[in-house]
Amino acid sequence: PPGGLRPGPPAVITPEGILFIYNSKNKWCDYGRNGKCERGENDPTIPPGTYSAGQVLLSLDDPTQVVHRTYQSFFKPEMQYEKTGQVANVCFLEGLAYYRGEWLLYYGTADSKIAVAKWPDPTANARL
């Protein structure tokens, strides 16, 4: 459904809990100027209608319990190829892989391209 949550990459089990990354479309408010919401119904850091990603951490002991959740997008369109394309302002996270000491996050951009974001694992050298 428009504005609803969509699944991202498979969940990752961490010592802190079960991490889910999800995609969603930032809400458009009919009452606000240019669709901006004024009552906390959307992420104010990105334009209404933008597809971005959030995270939720669930308890390892009881996966029905939320330990922590992001309330603003942790991954959002910033590069030109994420902002312009077949559908503007889209980052849609789909795949996550750990490879050679880095996390690789694969995502669709503006419904036109596929990209990868890389994050080094700060604990990788400690495990060698």
Summary of the structure (lengths in Angstrom):
residues: 128
radius of gyration: 16.1
end to end distance: 45.3
largest distance: 55.6
contacts: 348
relative contact order: 0.16
helix: 8%
strand: 42%
